[in-house]
Amino acid sequence: MNVLDAAAVSIHGLSAKANRVTELALLPLTVAFVAIIFSSVLTRFVFHYPIVESVELSRLAFVWAMCLASAIGIYRHAHVAIFNLRDRMPPSWRRGVVIVVHLLCAAFGGLMAVYGIELSVRVWPTTFPTLGWSQAWLYLPLAVAGVLIALHGVSHALAPQDVAEP
């Protein structure tokens, strides 16, 4: 096993573990999101006593859940893909195209991470009006998902490609 193969195995293992942790974090986050929305509707329309913080809490839970779910979607290859152009190429080119697409996906994740961190730092001093928490918590999921997407993209690019015939 050469150095590149060992690195690929290591990155693939890290990607799989990171995805598992992400999946485990997503479940309680989604349950919390649903519970916040349900209790918000119940208290507002049944008891006529709204929970003011519920709007900001539900927004935070939704953004975190969607960003983490997008990283899981990249890991599972559940994202939108158009194969028409790839399938019209000679078989020898298809593997290269798949690798380039995974690397582009990883680059996009890297940009998400960089700009997510930059935006989080920029808004750190500002707070949510009712929660009093830093608004950086609303933008940090971009950075977290970006790192995960970059990791999964590189892992997929280094993995053996099974490009089937159209």
Secondary structure, 3 states (H helix, E strand, C coil): CCHHHHHHHHHHHHHHHHHHHHHHHHHHHHHHHHHHHHHHHHHHHCCCCCCCCHHHHHHHHHHHHHHHHHHHHHHCCCCCCCCHHHHHCCHHHHHHHHHHHHHHHHHHHHHHHHHHHHHHHHHCCCECCCCCCECHHHHHHHHHHHHHHHHHHHHHHHCCCCCCCC
